[in-house]
């Protein structure tokens, strides 16, 4: 049995499809779970409850964490540490391997121009401190050889099954409505994005590769150095509209946040847009001989799928 905690989220959905390559026993766990594949086992659970986490993990060979708690600092500070402690304890009890789908918030902002698995851990944000703490919980356990686990990190992502990523919300949605795309801080800085099908396929590969455990991996991400302006142009070209855009200064996010809560939450992460943000996944690509999709094809596939979904 391979279990996905947060199985109906953006990454969980894609991951469930990919895991059929390795097993026909997949357990989808969430508050209101739905089957992704015909033979999936579904389990409704409140994953903030320790007992329910243990029930979800029991009998699992591999447990994947793809859950996404509400994007709110207080929620993160409350839920993430206790949830991670409970999952680790459950995996140790039932001798399950653990795969954590992580982000890059814990990295030192001064080194995000070329992020590798060895980039210094020194977050400048409070959300980054939360991510640093929960990642350390896992690495401490596998360094002590008390848990078999790995961390799979992704950059900001986009893809055919996600309509609420920052890229799609601020660029695609606006251009589609005839409005100017929004970008934070500077459109002239490089910003790489991970394509969700690449991320999910790679996570499944890692989870089913014995010697991939007890280390950190960056998930495959095309390393073409594309700026914010060029992302806007790619989306506009696919939509056949003019690449109009408006740059939102970081200080403005604080004001907008008074009326739009998500903008208040994004303000402390805006440093990711005022400098180059380049995600390096060469370790994974070399080990698995994997070539991630390029941005042109990725944007095209994402928008085509959104069109199909909208027409259904």
C-alpha positions in Angstrom: 0.0 0.0 0.0 1.2 3.5 -0.9 -0.6 6.3 0.9 -1.0 9.9 -0.1 -1.8 12.3 2.7 -3.6 15.1 0.9 -4.4 12.9 -2.0 -7.0 15.2 -3.7 -4.8 18.3 -3.8 -3.0 19.6 -6.9 0.1 17.4 -6.4 -1.7 14.5 -4.8 -4.0 14.1 -7.8 -1.1 14.0 -10.2 0.9 11.7 -7.9 -1.9 9.2 -7.6 -2.0 8.8 -11.4 1.8 8.3 -11.5 1.9 5.7 -8.7 -0.1 3.2 -10.8 3.2 2.5 -12.6 4.5 0.9 -9.3 1.4 -0.4 -7.4 -2.3 -1.1 -7.7 -2.7 -0.4 -4.0 -3.1 3.3 -3.5 -4.8 5.0 -0.5 -6.1 8.5 -0.9 -6.5 10.4 2.4 -8.2 13.8 2.8 -11.2 15.3 4.5 -13.5 14.4 1.5 -11.5 11.9 -0.6 -12.3 10.9 -4.1 -10.8 8.1 -6.2 -8.3 9.2 -8.8 -7.8 5.6 -10.2 -10.5 2.9 -10.3 -8.9 0.7 -7.7 -7.9 3.4 -5.2 -8.8 3.0 -1.5 -10.2 6.3 -0.1 -10.1 7.3 3.6 -11.7 10.4 5.1 -9.6 11.8 7.8 -8.9 15.0 9.7 -5.1 15.0 9.4 -4.7 17.5 12.3 -5.8 14.7 14.6 -3.0 12.4 15.8 -5.2 9.2 16.0 -6.5 9.7 12.5 -3.0 10.2 11.2 -2.0 6.8 12.7 -5.0 5.1 11.2 -4.2 6.6 7.7 -0.6 5.5 7.9 -1.2 2.0 9.2 -0.4 -0.7 6.6 1.5 1.6 4.3 4.8 0.8 2.7 5.3 4.4 1.5 3.6 7.5 2.8 3.6 10.7 0.7 2.9 14.1 2.3 1.3 16.4 -0.3 -1.2 18.1 2.0 -1.5 21.8 1.8 -2.8 23.6 4.8 -4.5 27.0 4.4 -2.0 29.6 3.3 -2.0 31.5 6.6 0.9 31.9 8.9 -1.0 31.2 12.1 -2.4 28.0 10.6 1.0 26.9 9.4 2.6 27.6 12.9 -0.2 25.6 14.5 -0.7 22.7 12.2 2.5 21.9 10.4 4.8 21.0 13.4 2.2 18.8 15.1 1.1 17.1 11.9 4.7 16.3 10.9 5.5 14.9 14.4 2.4 12.7 14.1 3.3 11.4 10.6 6.9 10.7 11.6 5.8 8.8 14.7 3.2 6.8 12.8 5.8 5.9 10.1 8.2 4.8 12.7 5.6 2.6 14.4 4.4 1.0 11.2 7.8 0.9 9.5 6.6 3.0 6.6 8.9 5.0 4.3 8.2 8.7 4.2 8.3 11.1 1.2 7.7 14.8 1.9 6.8 17.1 -1.0 8.5 20.3 0.1 9.0 23.9 -1.2 12.0 26.2 -1.1 10.9 28.8 1.6 13.7 27.7 4.0 16.6 28.7 1.6 18.7 31.8 2.2 17.3 34.6 0.0 20.8 35.6 -1.0 21.3 32.2 -2.7 18.1 31.7 -4.6 19.7 32.7 -7.9 20.9 29.1 -8.2 19.1 26.8 -5.8 20.6 23.3 -5.3 20.1 20.7 -2.6 23.1 22.3 -0.8 21.8 25.9 -0.8 22.2 27.4 2.7 19.1 27.0 5.0 18.5 30.5 6.4 14.9 31.7 5.8 14.0 35.4 6.0 10.3 34.8 6.4 8.1 33.3 9.2 6.6 30.8 6.8 10.2 29.8 5.8 11.0 29.2 9.5 8.0 26.8 9.7 9.3 24.9 6.6 12.8 24.9 8.0 11.5 23.3 11.2 9.5 20.6 9.7 12.2 19.6 7.2 14.7 19.4 10.0 12.4 17.0 11.9 12.6 14.6 9.0 16.4 15.0 8.3 17.1 14.6 12.0 15.2 11.3 12.0 16.9 9.8 8.9 20.3 11.0 10.0 19.8 9.1 13.2 18.7 6.1 11.1 15.4 6.0 12.9 13.3 6.7 9.8 13.6 6.0 6.1 12.6 9.2 4.4 13.4 11.7 1.7 12.5 15.3 0.9 11.4 16.2 -2.6 11.5 19.9 -3.2 9.8 21.9 -5.9 10.0 25.5 -7.1 6.8 27.5 -7.5 4.7 25.3 -9.8 2.2 25.5 -12.6 0.5 22.8 -14.7 -2.6 21.5 -16.5 -4.4 20.5 -13.3 -3.8 23.7 -11.3 -5.8 26.9 -11.9 -4.9 28.6 -8.6 -1.1 28.9 -8.8 0.3 32.4 -8.6 1.3 32.3 -12.3 -2.2 31.2 -13.4 -4.1 33.6 -11.1 -2.1 36.7 -11.7 -1.1 36.2 -15.4 -3.5 33.7 -17.1 -6.7 34.8 -15.5 -6.1 38.5 -16.0 -5.0 38.2 -19.6 -8.0 35.9 -20.4 -10.3 38.6 -19.0 -8.7 41.3 -21.2 -6.9 42.8 -18.2 -3.2 43.5 -17.6 -1.2 40.6 -16.1 0.1 41.3 -12.6 3.7 40.6 -11.5 5.5 41.3 -8.3 8.5 43.5 -7.8 10.2 43.2 -11.2 9.4 41.6 -14.5 13.1 41.5 -15.4 14.2 38.9 -12.9 14.5 35.2 -13.8 11.8 33.0 -12.3 11.7 29.3 -12.9 8.6 27.2 -12.4 8.2 23.4 -11.9 5.6 21.7 -14.1 3.3 19.7 -11.9 3.2 16.5 -14.0 7.1 16.5 -13.9 7.0 17.0 -10.2 4.5 14.2 -9.6 6.2 11.7 -11.8 9.5 12.4 -10.2 8.1 12.1 -6.7 6.6 8.7 -7.6 10.0 7.6 -9.0 11.8 8.7 -5.8 9.3 7.0 -3.6 9.9 3.7 -5.4 13.7 3.9 -5.7 15.5 2.3 -2.7 18.7 4.3 -2.9 16.9 7.7 -3.2 16.0 7.7 0.5 17.7 9.6 3.3 18.5 12.6 1.2 17.0 15.8 -0.3 16.1 16.0 -4.0 15.1 18.9 -6.3 12.3 17.8 -8.6 12.9 18.2 -12.3 12.5 21.8 -13.5 13.5 23.2 -16.8 16.4 25.6 -16.2 15.8 28.0 -19.1 16.4 31.4 -17.7 13.0 33.0 -18.3 12.1 36.4 -16.8 8.6 37.4 -15.5 8.1 39.4 -18.7 8.9 36.4 -20.8 6.4 34.2 -18.8 3.7 36.8 -19.5 4.6 36.8 -23.2 4.3 33.0 -23.3 0.9 33.0 -21.8 -0.3 35.9 -23.9 0.9 34.2 -27.1 -1.0 31.1 -26.3 -4.1 33.1 -25.5 -3.5 35.2 -28.7 -3.7 38.5 -26.8 -1.3 41.4 -26.2 1.1 40.8 -23.3 0.0 43.7 -21.1 1.2 43.7 -17.6 1.4 45.8 -14.4 4.2 45.5 -11.9 3.0 45.5 -8.2 5.7 47.0 -5.9 6.3 45.0 -2.7 5.2 47.8 -0.4 1.8 47.9 -2.2 1.1 44.3 -1.1 0.8 45.4 2.5 -1.9 47.9 1.5 -3.8 45.4 -0.7 -3.5 42.9 2.1 -5.8 45.0 4.2 -8.5 44.1 1.9 -7.3 40.8 0.2 -5.9 38.5 2.9 -3.8 36.3 0.5 -1.8 39.4 -0.5 -0.9 40.0 3.1 0.4 36.4 3.3 2.4 36.8 0.1 4.2 40.0 1.2 6.9 38.2 3.2 7.5 35.9 0.2 7.9 38.7 -2.3 11.7 38.6 -2.1 11.4 35.7 -4.5 10.5 38.2 -7.2 12.9 41.1 -6.6 15.9 38.9 -7.5 16.7 36.0 -9.8 15.0 32.7 -8.7 16.6 29.8 -10.5 15.8 26.2 -9.4 18.6 23.7 -10.2 17.4 20.0 -10.5 20.5 18.6 -12.2 21.0 16.0 -9.4 17.7 14.4 -10.2 18.0 14.8 -14.0 21.4 13.1 -14.0 20.5 10.3 -11.7 17.3 9.4 -13.5 18.2 10.6 -17.0 15.1 12.8 -16.9 14.4 15.9 -19.1 11.7 18.2 -17.8 9.2 19.9 -20.1 10.2 23.3 -21.5 8.2 26.4 -20.6 6.7 26.8 -24.1 5.2 23.3 -24.1 4.3 23.5 -20.5 2.3 26.7 -20.8 0.6 25.4 -23.9 -0.4 22.1 -22.3 -1.6 24.0 -19.1 -3.8 26.4 -21.0 -5.2 23.8 -23.4 -6.3 21.7 -20.4 -7.9 24.7 -18.8 -9.9 25.3 -22.0 -11.0 21.7 -22.1 -12.0 21.8 -18.4 -13.9 25.0 -18.9 -15.9 23.6 -21.8 -17.0 20.4 -20.0 
